[in-house]
Amino acid sequence: MVEKAYKFRFYPTPEQENLLRRTLGCVRLVYNKALAARTQLWHENKERVSYKQTSAMLTNWKKQEDLDFLTEVSSVPLQQGLRHLQRAFTNFFSGRAKYPNFKKKRNGGSAEFTKSALKWENGQVYLAKCAEPLPIRWSRQLPQNCVPSTITVKLGHSGRWSVSLRVNDTRDLKLKPVKKQIGIDLGITSLITTSDGEKVTNPKNLNKLHKKLRLAQKSLFRKTKGTNNYQKARLKVARIHAKIKDSRLDYTHKLTTQRSSEKTKR
């Protein structure tokens, strides 16, 4: 059994987008408040705060009049955000990562829904407090008899919505062993050069949109930070970067898939 994640784009309805944006905002708020509280206690008393303590803090925050809106969204993503913060601190104290950073609104955000806050019915995803299923663009099908155990909704900095479905895949995906070995060298003029002399050209995706990106960045530089025009220009730059990233990932995926199929045939 292998745990895998399948990522898809989806286009929420206005009602779903309103609820999801509020959920992401609450997740970010709870995460940042818990991080600030843990940081303050550490600097003042050298006290390490556990997930259980931050969960109790969340319960108290929901009772405050100015934070009662936290009860309007599902509690599961809020608790998952605190678990992610606990993991970040565990990695920090173990020397595996840097000190956790505060989440920023301009980076979009994500919310994780576990089994108690989602429903999988007739091949559709229903999230807590959403009456309608998410309008997902199913670019591929999930493996048969696989039910998502966790669903992560993400809003990218370019304004794109995506959903990641985590499943336990019971299929046997082991590749047959091959005797031939090959070396690969990564380059600049050529994307890769193999030890048998084959060269794969670099598509240079940035060059195709460089002029458009340069003009968009120049327009962003001229805007006053914090204004609506600045946000529109920032979003335009982010979308161009997203296109460049998509083209790179698409080319790499096709290249690795081709190599894998050739390796299997040998």
GROMACS elastic network, one bead per residue, 0.5 to 0.9 nm:
[ bonds ]
;  ai    aj funct       b0    kb
    1   168     6  0.62555   500
    1   169     6  0.55450   500
    1   171     6  0.69881   500
    1   172     6  0.79295   500
    2   167     6  0.83320   500
    2   168     6  0.56153   500
    2   169     6  0.51042   500
    2   170     6  0.64863   500
    2   171     6  0.80505   500
    2   172     6  0.89077   500
    2   173     6  0.88868   500
    3   166     6  0.69504   500
    3   167     6  0.57780   500
    3   169     6  0.59948   500
    3   170     6  0.87609   500
    4   165     6  0.82399   500
    4   166     6  0.56896   500
    4   167     6  0.55421   500
    4   168     6  0.62848   500
    4   169     6  0.66452   500
    5   148     6  0.89725   500
    5   164     6  0.61339   500
    5   165     6  0.53350   500
    5   167     6  0.62563   500
    5   168     6  0.87539   500
    6   140     6  0.87743   500
    6   142     6  0.76038   500
    6   163     6  0.82118   500
    6   164     6  0.54551   500
    6   165     6  0.51524   500
    6   166     6  0.65055   500
    6   167     6  0.80418   500
    7   162     6  0.69130   500
    7   163     6  0.56823   500
    7   165     6  0.63669   500
    7   166     6  0.88410   500
    8   136     6  0.66941   500
    8   137     6  0.63663   500
    8   138     6  0.66147   500
    8   139     6  0.70317   500
    8   140     6  0.86327   500
    8   161     6  0.87714   500
    8   162     6  0.55728   500
    8   163     6  0.54148   500
    8   164     6  0.64473   500
    8   165     6  0.83343   500
    9   135     6  0.88778   500
    9   136     6  0.61114   500
    9   137     6  0.57477   500
    9   138     6  0.79992   500
    9   139     6  0.85759   500
    9   160     6  0.76926   500
    9   161     6  0.60298   500
    9   163     6  0.63139   500
    9   164     6  0.89035   500
   10   134     6  0.70100   500
   10   135     6  0.55722   500
   10   137     6  0.56238   500
   10   138     6  0.86750   500
   10   160     6  0.83068   500
   10   161     6  0.57953   500
   10   162     6  0.56142   500
   10   163     6  0.69737   500
   11    17     6  0.85632   500
   11   134     6  0.77158   500
   11   135     6  0.58121   500
   11   136     6  0.67022   500
   11   137     6  0.80250   500
   11   160     6  0.83657   500
   11   161     6  0.65976   500
   11   162     6  0.83026   500
   12    15     6  0.77872   500
   12    16     6  0.54632   500
   12    17     6  0.54595   500
   12    20     6  0.88243   500
   12   134     6  0.64093   500
   12   135     6  0.61336   500
   12   136     6  0.83202   500
   12   161     6  0.78745   500
   13    16     6  0.50931   500
   13    17     6  0.59909   500
   13    18     6  0.84871   500
   13   134     6  0.83818   500
   13   135     6  0.79708   500
   14    17     6  0.50922   500
   14    18     6  0.60922   500
   14    19     6  0.86753   500
   15    18     6  0.51964   500
   15    19     6  0.63556   500
   15    20     6  0.86378   500
   15   130     6  0.86651   500
   16    19     6  0.51643   500
   16    20     6  0.59711   500
   16    21     6  0.84384   500
   16   130     6  0.67945   500
   16   131     6  0.89274   500
   16   132     6  0.82845   500
   16   134     6  0.80790   500
   17    20     6  0.50308   500
   17    21     6  0.58931   500
   17    22     6  0.84331   500
   18    21     6  0.53205   500
   18    22     6  0.62994   500
   18    23     6  0.86568   500
   19    22     6  0.51810   500
   19    23     6  0.61411   500
   19    24     6  0.87128   500
   19    73     6  0.74887   500
   19   129     6  0.83136   500
   19   130     6  0.80822   500
   20    24     6  0.61200   500
   20    25     6  0.84867   500
   20    73     6  0.86193   500
   20   111     6  0.84564   500
   20   153     6  0.83410   500
   21    24     6  0.51131   500
   21    25     6  0.61235   500
   21    26     6  0.86178   500
   21   109     6  0.88719   500
   21   155     6  0.84899   500
   22    25     6  0.50124   500
   22    26     6  0.61624   500
   22    27     6  0.85977   500
   22    72     6  0.87293   500
   22    73     6  0.73759   500
   23    26     6  0.51300   500
   23    27     6  0.61425   500
   23    28     6  0.85877   500
   23    70     6  0.84971   500
   23    72     6  0.85919   500
   23    73     6  0.57553   500
   23    74     6  0.74398   500
   23    77     6  0.77535   500
   23    78     6  0.83604   500
   23   110     6  0.88574   500
   23   111     6  0.72298   500
   24    27     6  0.50620   500
   24    28     6  0.61381   500
   24    29     6  0.85489   500
   24    77     6  0.85023   500
   24   108     6  0.81426   500
   24   109     6  0.59252   500
   24   110     6  0.60368   500
   24   111     6  0.59974   500
   24   153     6  0.89272   500
   24   154     6  0.85020   500
   24   155     6  0.84624   500
   25    28     6  0.51386   500
   25    29     6  0.60980   500
   25    30     6  0.86515   500
   25   105     6  0.77169   500
   25   109     6  0.79660   500
   26    30     6  0.60622   500
   26    31     6  0.84004   500
   26    69     6  0.83591   500
   26    70     6  0.62853   500
   26    73     6  0.78761   500
   26    77     6  0.88725   500
   26    78     6  0.71700   500
   27    30     6  0.53135   500
   27    31     6  0.60595   500
   27    32     6  0.85704   500
   27    70     6  0.89882   500
   27    77     6  0.65387   500
   27    78     6  0.51042   500
   27    79     6  0.85125   500
   27    80     6  0.86599   500
   27    81     6  0.62083   500
   27    82     6  0.87111   500
   27   109     6  0.84196   500
   27   110     6  0.79869   500
   27   111     6  0.68548   500
   28    31     6  0.51515   500
   28    32     6  0.60931   500
   28    33     6  0.85397   500
   28    78     6  0.85471   500
   28    81     6  0.79676   500
   28   102     6  0.84227   500
   28   103     6  0.60659   500
   28   104     6  0.76751   500
   28   105     6  0.78342   500
   28   109     6  0.73979   500
   28   110     6  0.85886   500
   29    32     6  0.52520   500
   29    33     6  0.60590   500
   29    34     6  0.85137   500
   29   103     6  0.83420   500
   30    33     6  0.51549   500
   30    34     6  0.60303   500
   30    35     6  0.84413   500
   30    58     6  0.72597   500
   30    61     6  0.88625   500
   30    70     6  0.88406   500
   30    78     6  0.67169   500
   30    79     6  0.88989   500
   30    81     6  0.75853   500
   30    82     6  0.76187   500
   31    34     6  0.52721   500
   31    35     6  0.60956   500
   31    36     6  0.86249   500
   31    78     6  0.78600   500
   31    81     6  0.59897   500
   31    82     6  0.61293   500
   31    84     6  0.87330   500
   31    85     6  0.69419   500
   31   102     6  0.77477   500
   31   103     6  0.75923   500
   32    36     6  0.60529   500
   32    37     6  0.85398   500
   32   101     6  0.85268   500
   32   102     6  0.55632   500
   32   103     6  0.65602   500
   33    36     6  0.50945   500
   33    37     6  0.61375   500
   33    38     6  0.85951   500
   34    37     6  0.50780   500
   34    38     6  0.60901   500
   34    39     6  0.84695   500
   34    54     6  0.62022   500
   34    57     6  0.78156   500
   34    58     6  0.82758   500
   34    82     6  0.74655   500
   34    85     6  0.81838   500
   35    38     6  0.51775   500
   35    39     6  0.60382   500
   35    40     6  0.85481   500
   35    85     6  0.74217   500
   35   100     6  0.77969   500
   35   101     6  0.82396   500
   35   102     6  0.73064   500
   36    39     6  0.51000   500
   36    40     6  0.60880   500
   36    41     6  0.86521   500
   36   102     6  0.84788   500
   37    40     6  0.51663   500
   37    41     6  0.62257   500
   37    42     6  0.85678   500
   37    49     6  0.87179   500
   37    54     6  0.85710   500
   38    41     6  0.52620   500
   38    42     6  0.61311   500
   38    43     6  0.87137   500
   38    47     6  0.81347   500
   38    48     6  0.71355   500
   38    49     6  0.59265   500
   38    50     6  0.88466   500
   38    54     6  0.83840   500
   39    42     6  0.51456   500
   39    43     6  0.62487   500
   39    44     6  0.86063   500
   39    48     6  0.89165   500
   40    43     6  0.52740   500
   40    44     6  0.60757   500
   40    45     6  0.83276   500
   41    44     6  0.51855   500
   41    45     6  0.55806   500
   41    46     6  0.64873   500
   41    47     6  0.56592   500
   41    48     6  0.73985   500
   41    49     6  0.77746   500
   42    45     6  0.55170   500
   42    48     6  0.61837   500
   42    49     6  0.81314   500
   43    46     6  0.56990   500
   43    47     6  0.79512   500
   44    47     6  0.78373   500
   45    48     6  0.87643   500
   49    52     6  0.82378   500
   49    53     6  0.63092   500
   49    54     6  0.72478   500
   49    86     6  0.88179   500
   50    53     6  0.53166   500
   50    54     6  0.65905   500
   50    55     6  0.87444   500
   50    86     6  0.70734   500
   51    54     6  0.51568   500
   51    55     6  0.60964   500
   51    56     6  0.86724   500
   51    82     6  0.66071   500
   51    83     6  0.65034   500
   51    85     6  0.82033   500
   51    86     6  0.58453   500
   52    55     6  0.50651   500
   52    56     6  0.63752   500
   52    57     6  0.87564   500
   53    56     6  0.50998   500
   53    57     6  0.63359   500
   53    58     6  0.87917   500
   54    58     6  0.62560   500
   54    59     6  0.87551   500
   54    82     6  0.70232   500
   55    58     6  0.50554   500
   55    59     6  0.65006   500
   55    60     6  0.89092   500
   55    79     6  0.69987   500
   55    82     6  0.72420   500
   56    59     6  0.51029   500
   56    60     6  0.65007   500
   56    61     6  0.87403   500
   57    60     6  0.51641   500
   57    61     6  0.61590   500
   57    62     6  0.87605   500
   58    62     6  0.63048   500
   58    63     6  0.88871   500
   58    78     6  0.84439   500
   58    79     6  0.84395   500
   59    62     6  0.53920   500
   59    63     6  0.68556   500
   60    63     6  0.52417   500
   60    64     6  0.68276   500
   61    64     6  0.53272   500
   61    65     6  0.86340   500
   61    66     6  0.87298   500
   61    67     6  0.61488   500
   61    68     6  0.76291   500
   61    70     6  0.81582   500
   62    65     6  0.78790   500
   62    66     6  0.87504   500
   62    67     6  0.57251   500
   62    68     6  0.51248   500
   62    69     6  0.76092   500
   62    70     6  0.58908   500
   62    71     6  0.64226   500
   63    66     6  0.87401   500
   63    67     6  0.72256   500
   63    68     6  0.62205   500
   64    67     6  0.53072   500
   64    68     6  0.59627   500
   65    68     6  0.53600   500
   65    69     6  0.85628   500
   66    69     6  0.77147   500
   67    70     6  0.59771   500
   67    71     6  0.84162   500
   68    71     6  0.58746   500
   68    72     6  0.77897   500
   69    72     6  0.53260   500
   69    73     6  0.77257   500
   70    73     6  0.61217   500
   70    74     6  0.83874   500
   70    75     6  0.80087   500
   70    78     6  0.87879   500
   71    74     6  0.72856   500
   71    75     6  0.72868   500
   72    75     6  0.87587   500
   72   129     6  0.89460   500
   73    76     6  0.88521   500
   73    77     6  0.86931   500
   73    78     6  0.88022   500
   73   128     6  0.83239   500
   73   129     6  0.73217   500
   74    77     6  0.65073   500
   74    78     6  0.74739   500
   74   113     6  0.87503   500
   74   117     6  0.73434   500
   74   128     6  0.62174   500
   74   129     6  0.69608   500
   75    78     6  0.52355   500
   75    79     6  0.63059   500
   75    80     6  0.86852   500
   75   117     6  0.86044   500
   76    79     6  0.51761   500
   76    80     6  0.61096   500
   76    81     6  0.85930   500
   76   111     6  0.88966   500
   76   112     6  0.75495   500
   76   113     6  0.61691   500
   76   114     6  0.70612   500
   76   116     6  0.77676   500
   76   117     6  0.65009   500
   76   128     6  0.89497   500
   77    81     6  0.60644   500
   77    82     6  0.87112   500
   77   110     6  0.88523   500
   77   111     6  0.53207   500
   77   112     6  0.50518   500
   77   113     6  0.56488   500
   77   114     6  0.80915   500
   77   117     6  0.85679   500
   78    81     6  0.51135   500
   78    82     6  0.65672   500
   78    83     6  0.88492   500
   78   111     6  0.79127   500
   78   112     6  0.84292   500
   79    82     6  0.51292   500
   79    83     6  0.63501   500
   79    84     6  0.87553   500
   80    84     6  0.62097   500
   80    85     6  0.86104   500
   80   111     6  0.79398   500
   80   112     6  0.63364   500
   80   113     6  0.77977   500
   80   114     6  0.84840   500
   81    84     6  0.50729   500
   81    85     6  0.62918   500
   81    86     6  0.87050   500
   81   111     6  0.75639   500
   81   112     6  0.76948   500
   82    86     6  0.62137   500
   82    87     6  0.86790   500
   83    87     6  0.62658   500
   83    88     6  0.86242   500
   84    87     6  0.50491   500
   84    88     6  0.61886   500
   84    89     6  0.87494   500
   85    89     6  0.63230   500
   85    90     6  0.86160   500
   85   100     6  0.76009   500
   86    89     6  0.51984   500
   86    90     6  0.61785   500
   86    91     6  0.86956   500
   87    91     6  0.61900   500
   87    92     6  0.85320   500
   88    91     6  0.52151   500
   88    92     6  0.61765   500
   88    93     6  0.87909   500
   88    97     6  0.75419   500
   88    98     6  0.84654   500
   88    99     6  0.76916   500
   88   100     6  0.61607   500
   89    93     6  0.61153   500
   89    94     6  0.83805   500
   89    97     6  0.85018   500
   89    98     6  0.88067   500
   89    99     6  0.71465   500
   89   100     6  0.68949   500
   90    93     6  0.53666   500
   90    94     6  0.61139   500
   90    95     6  0.86808   500
   90    96     6  0.86012   500
   90    97     6  0.88599   500
   91    94     6  0.50340   500
   91    95     6  0.62191   500
   91    96     6  0.50266   500
   91    97     6  0.54190   500
   91    98     6  0.79519   500
   91    99     6  0.87570   500
   92    95     6  0.51780   500
   92    96     6  0.58237   500
   92    98     6  0.55186   500
   92    99     6  0.57304   500
   92   100     6  0.76739   500
   93    96     6  0.76736   500
   93    97     6  0.81266   500
   93    98     6  0.88676   500
   93    99     6  0.86017   500
   94    97     6  0.77794   500
   95    98     6  0.75690   500
   97   100     6  0.82906   500
   98   101     6  0.86241   500
  103   106     6  0.89851   500
  103   107     6  0.78263   500
  103   109     6  0.79926   500
  104   107     6  0.57333   500
  104   108     6  0.75254   500
  104   109     6  0.80723   500
  105   108     6  0.56042   500
  105   109     6  0.70854   500
  105   157     6  0.88875   500
  106   109     6  0.84228   500
  106   157     6  0.63055   500
  107   155     6  0.82382   500
  107   156     6  0.66965   500
  107   158     6  0.85734   500
  108   154     6  0.74201   500
  108   156     6  0.50293   500
  108   158     6  0.81067   500
  108   159     6  0.74750   500
  109   153     6  0.84791   500
  109   154     6  0.58161   500
  109   155     6  0.54353   500
  109   156     6  0.68848   500
  109   157     6  0.81951   500
  110   152     6  0.66723   500
  110   153     6  0.54605   500
  110   155     6  0.62391   500
  110   156     6  0.85281   500
  111   151     6  0.83903   500
  111   152     6  0.56070   500
  111   153     6  0.53278   500
  111   154     6  0.65610   500
  112   150     6  0.70379   500
  112   151     6  0.58381   500
  112   153     6  0.64181   500
  112   154     6  0.87169   500
  113   116     6  0.76967   500
  113   117     6  0.55959   500
  113   118     6  0.64649   500
  113   127     6  0.75665   500
  113   128     6  0.82739   500
  113   149     6  0.87847   500
  113   150     6  0.57770   500
  113   151     6  0.51667   500
  113   152     6  0.60887   500
  113   153     6  0.80202   500
  114   117     6  0.56054   500
  114   118     6  0.65391   500
  114   148     6  0.88694   500
  114   149     6  0.62906   500
  114   151     6  0.64634   500
  114   152     6  0.86170   500
  115   118     6  0.53748   500
  115   119     6  0.72178   500
  115   148     6  0.79447   500
  115   149     6  0.56463   500
  115   150     6  0.62434   500
  115   151     6  0.83892   500
  116   119     6  0.81187   500
  116   128     6  0.84221   500
  117   126     6  0.86231   500
  117   127     6  0.60949   500
  117   129     6  0.86081   500
  118   125     6  0.71194   500
  118   126     6  0.55785   500
  118   128     6  0.56892   500
  118   149     6  0.88303   500
  118   150     6  0.82068   500
  118   151     6  0.78100   500
  119   124     6  0.81124   500
  119   125     6  0.59612   500
  119   127     6  0.64148   500
  119   128     6  0.80347   500
  119   148     6  0.88941   500
  120   123     6  0.64467   500
  120   124     6  0.57227   500
  120   125     6  0.50526   500
  120   126     6  0.64012   500
  120   127     6  0.89495   500
  120   147     6  0.69614   500
  120   148     6  0.72850   500
  121   124     6  0.53104   500
  121   125     6  0.67283   500
  121   126     6  0.77271   500
  122   125     6  0.86200   500
  124   133     6  0.59771   500
  124   134     6  0.72127   500
  124   135     6  0.84374   500
  124   136     6  0.83219   500
  125   132     6  0.86745   500
  125   133     6  0.52337   500
  125   134     6  0.57574   500
  125   135     6  0.84967   500
  125   136     6  0.83741   500
  125   151     6  0.89317   500
  126   129     6  0.86619   500
  126   130     6  0.64839   500
  126   131     6  0.72904   500
  126   132     6  0.65680   500
  126   134     6  0.63805   500
  127   130     6  0.54238   500
  127   131     6  0.80210   500
  127   132     6  0.84205   500
  127   133     6  0.73514   500
  127   134     6  0.77845   500
  127   151     6  0.88243   500
  128   131     6  0.81633   500
  130   133     6  0.72311   500
  130   134     6  0.84831   500
  132   135     6  0.85934   500
  133   136     6  0.84690   500
  136   139     6  0.88760   500
  136   162     6  0.84481   500
  136   163     6  0.80274   500
  137   140     6  0.86992   500
  138   141     6  0.65766   500
  141   144     6  0.84146   500
  142   145     6  0.84922   500
  142   146     6  0.67687   500
  142   147     6  0.85067   500
  142   167     6  0.85047   500
  143   146     6  0.56846   500
  143   147     6  0.88772   500
  143   167     6  0.87408   500
  143   169     6  0.69092   500
  143   170     6  0.86974   500
  143   171     6  0.82807   500
  144   147     6  0.86648   500
  144   169     6  0.87742   500
  145   169     6  0.88166   500
  145   170     6  0.89777   500
  146   167     6  0.61297   500
  146   168     6  0.65689   500
  146   169     6  0.66463   500
  146   170     6  0.82786   500
  147   165     6  0.89345   500
  147   166     6  0.84607   500
  147   167     6  0.61184   500
  147   168     6  0.77842   500
  148   151     6  0.68489   500
  148   165     6  0.56793   500
  148   166     6  0.53588   500
  148   168     6  0.78243   500
  149   165     6  0.75861   500
  149   166     6  0.58601   500
  149   167     6  0.58320   500
  149   168     6  0.79467   500
  150   164     6  0.82190   500
  150   165     6  0.61495   500
  150   166     6  0.52770   500
  150   167     6  0.74999   500
  151   163     6  0.68149   500
  151   164     6  0.56240   500
  151   166     6  0.62937   500
  152   162     6  0.83550   500
  152   163     6  0.56055   500
  152   164     6  0.51016   500
  152   165     6  0.67131   500
  152   166     6  0.83549   500
  153   161     6  0.73749   500
  153   162     6  0.60075   500
  153   164     6  0.65723   500
  153   165     6  0.89917   500
  154   160     6  0.81467   500
  154   161     6  0.58208   500
  154   162     6  0.53122   500
  154   163     6  0.61270   500
  154   164     6  0.81085   500
  155   158     6  0.80456   500
  155   159     6  0.61659   500
  155   160     6  0.56815   500
  155   162     6  0.65508   500
  155   163     6  0.88867   500
  156   159     6  0.53418   500
  156   160     6  0.52086   500
  156   161     6  0.64495   500
  156   162     6  0.78404   500
  157   160     6  0.73835   500
  157   235     6  0.73899   500
  157   238     6  0.64373   500
  157   239     6  0.82059   500
  157   242     6  0.88623   500
  158   234     6  0.85866   500
  158   235     6  0.56202   500
  158   236     6  0.75963   500
  158   237     6  0.80768   500
  158   240     6  0.84263   500
  158   241     6  0.82514   500
  158   242     6  0.67624   500
  159   235     6  0.72718   500
  159   238     6  0.83731   500
  159   239     6  0.78050   500
  160   239     6  0.87437   500
  169   172     6  0.85382   500
  170   173     6  0.88346   500
  172   175     6  0.89771   500
  174   177     6  0.89771   500
  175   178     6  0.89280   500
  175   264     6  0.75925   500
  176   264     6  0.72000   500
  177   264     6  0.87374   500
  178   181     6  0.80296   500
  178   263     6  0.76281   500
  178   264     6  0.80280   500
  178   266     6  0.74387   500
  180   263     6  0.88420   500
  180   266     6  0.85485   500
  182   194     6  0.67526   500
  182   195     6  0.59181   500
  182   196     6  0.73154   500
  183   193     6  0.82960   500
  183   194     6  0.55445   500
  183   196     6  0.80536   500
  184   192     6  0.63571   500
  184   193     6  0.57129   500
  184   195     6  0.62879   500
  185   191     6  0.84132   500
  185   192     6  0.54726   500
  185   193     6  0.51321   500
  185   194     6  0.62681   500
  185   195     6  0.79133   500
  186   190     6  0.75633   500
  186   191     6  0.58507   500
  186   193     6  0.65471   500
  186   194     6  0.89164   500
  187   190     6  0.53810   500
  187   191     6  0.52902   500
  187   192     6  0.58119   500
  187   193     6  0.73673   500
  187   202     6  0.85316   500
  188   191     6  0.59440   500
  188   192     6  0.83093   500
  188   201     6  0.89457   500
  188   202     6  0.70470   500
  189   192     6  0.88603   500
  189   201     6  0.69081   500
  189   202     6  0.61707   500
  190   193     6  0.67469   500
  190   199     6  0.63210   500
  190   200     6  0.56727   500
  190   202     6  0.50674   500
  190   203     6  0.88280   500
  191   199     6  0.75736   500
  191   200     6  0.55361   500
  191   201     6  0.53424   500
  191   203     6  0.78892   500
  192   198     6  0.83230   500
  192   199     6  0.59666   500
  192   200     6  0.53701   500
  192   201     6  0.73338   500
  192   202     6  0.79250   500
  193   196     6  0.83525   500
  193   197     6  0.66256   500
  193   198     6  0.57626   500
  193   200     6  0.64440   500
  193   201     6  0.89329   500
  194   197     6  0.55121   500
  194   198     6  0.52843   500
  194   199     6  0.65110   500
  194   200     6  0.86401   500
  195   198     6  0.73444   500
  201   204     6  0.88355   500
  202   205     6  0.84056   500
  203   206     6  0.87154   500
  203   207     6  0.88142   500
  203   248     6  0.83089   500
  203   251     6  0.81689   500
  204   207     6  0.56646   500
  204   208     6  0.72792   500
  204   248     6  0.85354   500
  205   208     6  0.55509   500
  205   209     6  0.71682   500
  205   210     6  0.86912   500
  205   244     6  0.59914   500
  205   245     6  0.83983   500
  205   247     6  0.66261   500
  205   248     6  0.65719   500
  206   209     6  0.55640   500
  206   210     6  0.56321   500
  206   213     6  0.88927   500
  206   241     6  0.87836   500
  206   244     6  0.61254   500
  206   245     6  0.89237   500
  206   248     6  0.89752   500
  207   211     6  0.78409   500
  208   211     6  0.77317   500
  208   212     6  0.85777   500
  208   244     6  0.87041   500
  209   212     6  0.53043   500
  209   213     6  0.59778   500
  209   214     6  0.85093   500
  209   240     6  0.75227   500
  209   241     6  0.89382   500
  209   243     6  0.87161   500
  209   244     6  0.74619   500
  210   213     6  0.50674   500
  210   214     6  0.59805   500
  210   215     6  0.86396   500
  211   214     6  0.50769   500
  211   215     6  0.62748   500
  211   216     6  0.86044   500
  212   215     6  0.53420   500
  212   216     6  0.62249   500
  212   217     6  0.86750   500
  212   240     6  0.79268   500
  213   216     6  0.50768   500
  213   217     6  0.60801   500
  213   218     6  0.85259   500
  213   236     6  0.89018   500
  213   237     6  0.65295   500
  213   240     6  0.63882   500
  213   241     6  0.78150   500
  214   217     6  0.51804   500
  214   218     6  0.61386   500
  214   219     6  0.86348   500
  214   237     6  0.89576   500
  215   218     6  0.50555   500
  215   219     6  0.61911   500
  215   220     6  0.86311   500
  216   219     6  0.50870   500
  216   220     6  0.62096   500
  216   221     6  0.86933   500
  216   233     6  0.69599   500
  216   234     6  0.83743   500
  216   236     6  0.68503   500
  216   237     6  0.57407   500
  216   240     6  0.86106   500
  217   221     6  0.61509   500
  217   222     6  0.87886   500
  217   233     6  0.79200   500
  217   234     6  0.80642   500
  217   236     6  0.87859   500
  217   237     6  0.63004   500
  218   221     6  0.51074   500
  218   222     6  0.65714   500
  219   222     6  0.53404   500
  219   223     6  0.67541   500
  219   230     6  0.88686   500
  219   233     6  0.67926   500
  220   223     6  0.53665   500
  220   224     6  0.84539   500
  220   225     6  0.88551   500
  220   229     6  0.85343   500
  220   230     6  0.62498   500
  220   231     6  0.86227   500
  220   232     6  0.86076   500
  220   233     6  0.51311   500
  220   234     6  0.61474   500
  220   236     6  0.87680   500
  220   237     6  0.78399   500
  221   224     6  0.80264   500
  221   225     6  0.87497   500
  221   230     6  0.85530   500
  221   233     6  0.88833   500
  222   230     6  0.85264   500
  223   226     6  0.87907   500
  223   227     6  0.77342   500
  223   229     6  0.66101   500
  223   230     6  0.51758   500
  223   231     6  0.89587   500
  223   233     6  0.78297   500
  224   227     6  0.59811   500
  224   228     6  0.89082   500
  224   229     6  0.77379   500
  224   230     6  0.60559   500
  225   228     6  0.87456   500
  225   229     6  0.86482   500
  225   230     6  0.57330   500
  225   231     6  0.80618   500
  226   229     6  0.83422   500
  226   230     6  0.62368   500
  226   231     6  0.70512   500
  227   230     6  0.51490   500
  227   231     6  0.65042   500
  227   232     6  0.88506   500
  228   231     6  0.51048   500
  228   232     6  0.62852   500
  228   233     6  0.86668   500
  229   232     6  0.50869   500
  229   233     6  0.61623   500
  229   234     6  0.85050   500
  230   233     6  0.51288   500
  230   234     6  0.59892   500
  230   235     6  0.85202   500
  231   235     6  0.60708   500
  231   236     6  0.85784   500
  232   235     6  0.51578   500
  232   236     6  0.62867   500
  232   237     6  0.88588   500
  233   236     6  0.50366   500
  233   237     6  0.63978   500
  233   238     6  0.86807   500
  234   237     6  0.52248   500
  234   238     6  0.62146   500
  234   239     6  0.87131   500
  235   239     6  0.61611   500
  235   240     6  0.87557   500
  236   239     6  0.52083   500
  236   240     6  0.64931   500
  236   241     6  0.88347   500
  237   240     6  0.52723   500
  237   241     6  0.63826   500
  237   242     6  0.86819   500
  238   241     6  0.50971   500
  238   242     6  0.61382   500
  238   243     6  0.87492   500
  239   243     6  0.62753   500
  239   244     6  0.87388   500
  240   243     6  0.50935   500
  240   244     6  0.64041   500
  240   245     6  0.86864   500
  241   244     6  0.51195   500
  241   245     6  0.62000   500
  241   246     6  0.85942   500
  242   245     6  0.50165   500
  242   246     6  0.60349   500
  242   247     6  0.86244   500
  243   246     6  0.50174   500
  243   247     6  0.61872   500
  243   248     6  0.86164   500
  244   247     6  0.52858   500
  244   248     6  0.62982   500
  244   249     6  0.87159   500
  245   248     6  0.51669   500
  245   249     6  0.61632   500
  245   250     6  0.85140   500
  246   249     6  0.51689   500
  246   250     6  0.59754   500
  246   251     6  0.85530   500
  247   250     6  0.50730   500
  247   251     6  0.61374   500
  247   252     6  0.85620   500
  248   251     6  0.52816   500
  248   252     6  0.61463   500
  248   253     6  0.85111   500
  249   252     6  0.51132   500
  249   253     6  0.59297   500
  249   254     6  0.85258   500
  250   253     6  0.51606   500
  250   254     6  0.61908   500
  250   255     6  0.85500   500
  251   254     6  0.52586   500
  251   255     6  0.61034   500
  251   256     6  0.86768   500
  252   255     6  0.50421   500
  252   256     6  0.61101   500
  252   257     6  0.84378   500
  253   256     6  0.53115   500
  253   257     6  0.60205   500
  253   258     6  0.85054   500
  254   257     6  0.51140   500
  254   258     6  0.60821   500
  254   259     6  0.86493   500
  255   258     6  0.51678   500
  255   259     6  0.62846   500
  255   260     6  0.86636   500
  256   259     6  0.50293   500
  256   260     6  0.60675   500
  256   261     6  0.86124   500
  257   260     6  0.50762   500
  257   261     6  0.62164   500
  257   262     6  0.86338   500
  258   261     6  0.52352   500
  258   262     6  0.62286   500
  258   263     6  0.86068   500
  259   262     6  0.51294   500
  259   263     6  0.60878   500
  259   264     6  0.86135   500
  260   263     6  0.50523   500
  260   264     6  0.61894   500
  260   265     6  0.87477   500
  261   264     6  0.50784   500
  261   265     6  0.63275   500
  261   266     6  0.88942   500
  262   265     6  0.52217   500
  262   266     6  0.65250   500
  263   266     6  0.53956   500
